[in-house]
């Protein structure tokens, strides 16, 4: 595995990510939401994701863990808003999941929808992953929607419109 030859010293531009969050950071959830990148270039896709994850969790992520396959390069550090976030590329990490680690919070797990996924299937996967305490493994979510996509995806709450109070805390009962 090789790391990127592009420098992390220059702060990349922030591209707004396509995200859908679940209602909370439930410890019971296998995934806390879904992310649908527009490309397989981590230096383009990850900065916006990092900013959004930080804002949603109310803390600064210190590391992102991803599986190496499917990505254009393997950047190991990304500068975002004046700080550096480590990126770990692990062959043991499920390919359909990104894990963000924090100093004080439990890990946050996001389903990664391949960038070239059909929009109807991608939206269906995002809705399933953002369900209340989603207990479906990331890889299985993708398999389910590839076999049985809905005629039209449900749109009950637009992505990013969840209340901060709704997602605050760690689900004390979890």
N, C-alpha and C positions, 0 to 999 in steps of 0.2 A: 504494500500500500504506500503510495506516495502522497506527500502533502503538496499543497498548491505552490506554484512558483510565483503566484501573485502575492504582493505584499499586503499584510493586514494593517500596516502603518497608516495608510490612507483610509480615512473614514468613508465607507461606501454610502451611496445614497440610500434612503429608506423608501422601499416600495411597500405600499399598503398590502398586507397579506389577506388572502381569502381564508377566513377563520370562522368557526362557529364554536362557541363555548358551551359547556354544560352548565347547570345551575350552581354548582359548587365544587369545592375541592374534596369531595367525598373520598374517604379512604377505601370505600367499597368499590368505587368505580375503577374499571380496568383502563378506561380512557376518559379524559376530562373534556374532550372536544375533538375537533378535526381541523386539519390544515391542508389546503389544496394549493401547493405552489404553482406558479405559472411556468417554471422552467426547472431544469436539474442543476442549476448553477448556485451553489450555496452562498457565494459572495453577493449575489443579487437577492436571493430569497431570505436568507437568515436574519439580516439586520432588522427588517420590518417585523419579522416574527418575534425576535427578541424584545423589541420595544413593546409590542402588544402583550406578550407574556408577562413582562415586568409590570405593565399597567394593570392587567387583569388580576395578577396575584398580589399586587401591592408590595413587591419585593424585587430585588435585582437577581436574575438568574446568574449563576456562576459557571455553569457548564451545560452544554447540550450534548446528548448522546444520540447517535444515529448509526444505522447500518451503512456500510460503505457502498453497497451495490446500488446502481442507478443514478449516482451523482457524478457530475462533470469533473470535479476535483475533490481533494480532501483537505480543505483549509483547516488548520488546527487552532487558529485564533482569529476572532473577528472583533474589530474595534467598532463600538456602537456608543454614540453620545459620550465620548471621552473615556470610556472604560473598555477593557478587553474581556471578552467572553470566550472561554475555552470550548472547543468542539472536539468531542471524542468519537472516533469511528470504530465501532465494535462489531465484529462478525457475529457475536452472540446477541446483539440487539435485534429484536424483531424488525424486519424490513419495513413494515407498515406502521412503525411507531417511532416517535421522537420523545425523548425524555428530557425534561428540563430540571436541573437540580438547583437548590437554593440553600443559603446558609441556615435558615431557620424553619422553612416550610417543608412539608413532604414533597416528594417528586411530583411533577405534573407530567402526565402522559397524553400525547396527542396522536390521533390517527393521522398518518400521512397518506393522502390520496395522490396517486401518481399524476404528474402534471398533464399527461396526455389522456386522462380519463374523460369519457363522455360526460357532458354537463349534467344530464339527468341522473346518471349513476353517481356522480360526484356529490350532487346535492342530497341524494338519498342517503349516501354514506355519512355525510356531514350531520344530517338530522339524527340518524341512528347513534352516532358517536356522542352527540350532545344530549342524549336522553338522560333522564334522572338516574344517577348512579349506574352508568352503562356497565353491564356485566358481560358484554360480548368482547372477546379478544379482537384486537385491531385487524389481524389478518382475516378473521372470520367475517367481520363487517364487510370488507371488500369482496369476499367470496359470495356473501348473501346478496349484495346489490348487483353483482355481475350476473347472477342467475335469475333474480326476480326484481328488476327495477320497477318502481311504480310508474304508472301512466304519467303522472305529474307529481313532482315532489311537494310535500307539505311545506308551508311557510307560515308557521304559527308565530314565531318571534324572529325578526330579522337578525342576522349575525351582528354581534357586538351591542345589542340593545338590552342585554340583561342588566338588571339593577345591581349596583355594587353591593348593596345590602344583601341581595339574594345570594351572592356568591361569597360574601365575607365569611371568615372563620373557616374551620376545618370540619364542619359537620360534627359537632361534639358528640352526637349519638352514634357516630360511625366507628 
